[in-house]
């Protein structure tokens, strides 16, 4: 699957995107796998309440299943203006 990082999430991880093989069945499990990789991921995902996730370009939740998902995007909440 392709994982995309936006705004300060991208800045902390140092990548705009990466392609991963994962055994995670939910977004939360994917986050746990990423956090276990390196400290930069732990910093980026330290406060999940400050993040949103989209699966195949649809807003989703961290307990959503990953079955069949090709793209996961992490980003801070958007504000209007």
Buried (B, 14 or more C-beta within 10 A) or exposed (E): BEBBBBEBBBEBBEEEEEEEEEEBEBBBBBBEBBBEEEEBBEBBBEEEEEBBBBBEEEEBEBEBEBEEBEBBBBBEEEEEE
